[in-house]
């Protein structure tokens, strides 16, 4: 900054500078217009000096270091834990394997699809886990959509990736049945008149192995 100050001074108003000559003309009652075609070289020099001075001041005031600064807020470091998605985006479908918090439920659900079963008499319900997600047992499909009071026959198959015993519990209908690895269980369930009912594996409910009977 000290090295460029004499040059700025000579341009802006030092002895012999363009600014000094302009002031001398004004003090003498002369104008650029009275001296023939306009010669703005002095004013351009003043503008250049002023612009350079301002840009230098702004850079120093902001503590610029030459690094690009992002305007995107930092989300913080990952904690390694999952946060259930409460469905804040209207109409958006969860991704397979995502933990969600179904409305009206005290549980979280490991989502593995939705199936409209209105008019269907039977359905195969699979219990397994996502190979790329640790401790991720699920029911597939996770959400069954039916009509009020509709009854459907479920064949629940334990296809766990490891030899786990799973369970199918539907408290409202007093169902609580263990399903050993690579076996199945057949049961009929009834959709509620309104709202939803939740079924789950009592051994892995805390991990999100929850399903839903939802009335359209």
C-alpha positions in Angstrom: 0.0 0.0 0.0 2.9 2.4 0.8 4.4 1.7 -2.6 1.4 2.7 -4.6 0.5 5.8 -2.5 2.8 8.3 -4.4 1.4 7.1 -7.7 -2.2 7.5 -6.5 -1.4 10.9 -5.1 0.1 12.1 -8.4 -3.0 10.8 -10.3 -5.6 12.2 -7.9 -4.1 15.5 -6.9 -0.4 15.7 -6.3 1.9 18.2 -8.0 1.5 17.9 -11.8 -1.2 15.3 -11.4 -4.3 15.2 -13.5 -6.4 16.3 -10.6 -4.1 19.3 -9.9 -4.3 20.4 -13.5 -8.1 20.2 -13.5 -8.3 22.3 -10.3 -6.0 24.9 -11.8 -8.3 25.2 -14.8 -11.3 25.6 -12.6 -9.6 28.2 -10.4 -8.6 30.2 -13.5 -12.2 30.2 -14.7 -11.4 27.9 -17.6 -13.4 24.8 -18.5 -12.8 21.7 -20.6 -15.5 22.8 -22.9 -13.8 26.1 -23.6 -10.5 24.4 -24.6 -11.9 22.6 -27.6 -12.7 18.9 -27.9 -13.2 17.2 -24.5 -10.1 15.5 -23.2 -11.1 13.3 -20.3 -7.8 11.5 -19.8 -7.3 13.3 -16.4 -10.8 12.3 -15.2 -10.3 8.7 -16.3 -7.1 8.6 -14.3 -8.9 10.0 -11.3 -11.6 7.4 -11.7 -9.0 4.6 -12.0 -7.2 5.7 -8.9 -10.4 6.0 -6.9 -11.6 2.6 -8.0 -8.3 1.0 -7.1 -8.3 2.7 -3.7 -11.9 1.5 -3.0 -11.3 -2.1 -4.0 -8.1 -2.2 -1.9 -10.0 -0.8 1.1 -12.9 -3.3 0.7 -10.5 -6.3 0.4 -8.6 -5.2 3.5 -11.8 -4.5 5.5 -13.3 -7.9 4.7 -10.1 -9.8 5.5 -10.0 -11.4 2.0 -7.5 -14.2 1.8 -8.1 -15.4 -1.8 -10.3 -18.3 -0.7 -13.8 -18.7 -2.0 -16.5 -18.4 0.7 -19.6 -20.5 0.4 -23.0 -19.0 1.2 -24.5 -22.4 1.9 -24.9 -22.9 5.7 -22.9 -25.8 7.0 -25.0 -28.8 8.1 -22.5 -30.0 10.6 -20.6 -33.2 10.9 -22.5 -36.5 10.5 -23.3 -38.1 13.8 -23.6 -41.5 12.3 -27.2 -41.9 13.4 -30.4 -41.7 11.4 -33.1 -39.2 11.8 -36.7 -40.3 10.9 -38.2 -38.2 8.1 -41.6 -36.9 9.2 -42.6 -36.3 5.6 -42.2 -32.6 5.5 -42.4 -32.5 1.6 -46.1 -32.9 0.7 -46.7 -35.8 -1.8 -43.0 -37.0 -1.7 -42.4 -40.7 -1.4 -39.7 -41.9 1.0 -36.7 -43.7 -0.4 -36.4 -47.5 0.2 -34.5 -48.1 3.4 -35.3 -44.7 4.9 -36.6 -44.3 8.4 -39.9 -42.5 8.5 -42.3 -41.4 11.2 -45.8 -42.3 10.1 -48.5 -39.9 11.2 -50.4 -41.0 14.3 -47.8 -43.6 15.2 -45.4 -43.8 18.2 -43.1 -46.0 16.0 -40.5 -45.3 13.3 -40.7 -47.4 10.2 -38.0 -48.7 7.9 -39.7 -47.9 4.6 -39.8 -50.6 1.9 -42.7 -49.6 -0.3 -46.4 -49.0 -0.4 -49.0 -51.3 -2.0 -52.6 -50.5 -2.8 -54.5 -53.7 -2.0 -58.1 -52.5 -2.4 -60.1 -55.4 -3.8 -57.3 -57.9 -3.3 -57.9 -61.0 -1.2 -54.4 -62.0 -0.4 -50.8 -60.6 -0.3 -47.3 -61.9 0.3 -45.6 -59.9 3.0 -41.8 -60.3 3.2 -39.6 -59.7 6.2 -35.9 -59.1 5.4 -33.2 -56.4 5.7 -31.3 -54.0 3.5 -27.8 -55.5 2.8 -26.2 -52.0 2.6 -27.8 -50.7 5.8 -26.8 -52.2 9.2 -29.6 -53.4 11.4 -32.3 -52.6 8.9 -35.1 -55.2 9.2 -38.3 -54.3 7.4 -41.7 -55.5 6.2 -42.2 -55.3 2.4 -44.4 -53.7 1.4 -44.4 -51.5 4.5 -47.7 -49.7 3.9 -50.8 -51.5 2.8 -53.6 -49.2 1.6 -57.1 -50.6 1.7 -60.8 -49.8 2.1 -62.5 -49.4 5.5 -63.3 -52.7 7.0 -61.6 -54.6 4.2 -60.2 -58.0 5.1 -57.1 -59.5 3.5 -55.1 -62.7 3.9 -51.4 -62.2 4.5 -48.7 -64.8 3.9 -45.8 -63.5 5.9 -42.4 -64.9 4.9 -39.2 -64.6 6.9 -36.4 -64.0 4.4 -33.9 -62.4 6.7 -30.3 -62.1 5.5 -29.1 -63.8 8.7 -30.8 -66.5 10.7 -33.2 -64.3 12.8 -36.5 -65.2 14.2 -39.0 -62.5 13.4 -42.4 -61.8 14.7 -45.8 -60.4 13.5 -47.7 -58.5 16.1 -51.0 -56.6 15.5 -52.2 -55.6 19.0 -55.7 -54.5 17.8 -56.5 -58.0 16.6 -54.6 -59.8 19.4 -52.1 -61.3 17.0 -48.6 -62.1 18.3 -46.8 -64.8 16.4 -43.1 -65.7 16.0 -41.8 -66.6 12.5 -38.5 -68.6 12.5 -36.0 -68.0 9.7 -37.0 -69.3 6.2 -40.6 -70.1 7.4 -43.9 -68.4 6.8 -47.1 -67.6 8.6 -50.6 -67.1 7.2 -53.1 -64.8 8.9 -56.1 -62.7 7.9 -56.3 -59.0 9.1 -58.9 -56.3 8.8 -58.4 -52.7 7.9 -59.8 -50.2 10.4 -62.9 -48.1 9.6 -60.7 -45.0 9.5 -57.1 -44.0 10.1 -54.5 -46.7 10.4 -53.4 -49.7 12.3 -49.7 -50.6 12.9 -48.2 -54.1 13.0 -44.6 -54.8 13.9 -41.9 -57.4 14.9 -41.7 -57.2 18.6 -38.0 -58.1 18.5 -37.0 -55.4 16.1 -39.6 -52.7 16.5 -36.9 -50.3 17.8 -35.0 -50.8 14.5 -38.0 -49.8 12.4 -39.5 -53.2 11.6 -43.0 -51.7 11.5 -45.8 -51.8 8.9 -49.1 -50.1 8.5 -52.7 -50.9 7.4 -53.9 -47.6 6.1 -57.4 -46.7 5.0 -57.6 -44.6 1.9 
